């Protein structure tokens, strides 16, 4: 046990703690948290390192950070709660709830397509105004006016930040509450999760600053990065760079309801959200809806945005195994066959695995390369599954 890592872990999950400590010693971890529960019982709750590399302030039990696209799972969960209650239909046209969206080639978009990243507006062609990501109404108008990049439903391309406005506006239209308020009332409140989509103005949180990955000349360059750097009109460049100056460490951004990438939480907060799903206890959604949430609903050999094979349930990522691809394309996030959740840029992750009752999350401040997992987070996932008696992930997901 090192002084860097605090918290507790069940002896059965000793390897999780060992890998977490190893990340600080060998893999460049700066500040991070990892948590997991099994059948509703917390088995690992660890944190360590520093929350502020300039001041040296420690990452404490309550430190949180922006978790980027892990927020998509929270947004999707809000939609599924409404679907479960019969207030929204998965196969209904979006126009039933949001008439203004149905134009410019997007007329036949369904709720399912929006959750599947098939709704055909992965990026915005014209520049986002300064501070545009912080202005919900402005971004919704941009979603409405953007012409489809392809016929909705015919392919999928990761909607990097736009997912939060497309699915989030459905939540707002159907529930009558903003996305952040609905999540607070219907998910964070009932589960006790320290998790926000837009933190309250009076919140006093210890928010760790995100440290961007700084590539080295030896790093392989993915097809995504090649297009991002070479073609400013590409989906890759526009989805990533056309953001109106949004910064993950900006205080005003923390208050905005950015449902595709702006959530604030830590590993414990995400595990609190996922535990009812892992346990199938009916607290958030019915068993029937949970089964639907965990099933693959779209998959492709070349995602129109990420340019690698991807697999999604309705708004959630499934296990993605691209280890066999050439260097730079080998981005993966390998979880259980029945598990569903979401990664966040640089290596964050949260997921539920109802097969074994596992809720798991890892968050950090030092981003790794790419948009999926790296060896810091994946090593923790692998250790957790081994502790639960799973034998191998060679088929592309952890199996018994």
Secondary structure, DSSP 4 states (H G I P E B T S, - for coil): --SSEEEEE-GGGHHHHHHHHHHHHHS---EEEEEEEETTEEEEEEEEEBS-TTT-PBP-TT-BEE-BTHHHHHHHHHHHHHHHTTSS-TTSBGGGT-GGGS-TT-TT-BHHHHHTT-SS-SS-SSPPPTTGGG-HHHHHHHHHHSPPSS-TTS-----TTTHHHHHHHHHHHHHSS-HHHHHIIIIIHHHT--EESS--TT----BPPPB-----TTS---HHHHHHHH-TTSHHHHHHH-STT--TT-HHHHHS--TTTB-EE-HHHHHHHHHHHHHT-SSSS-HHHHHHHHS--EEESS-TTT-S-EEESSSSB--B--TTSPTTT---B--BTT-EEEEETTTEEEEEETTTTEEEEEEESB--SSSS--HHHHHHHHHHHHHTT--B-TTSSBB-
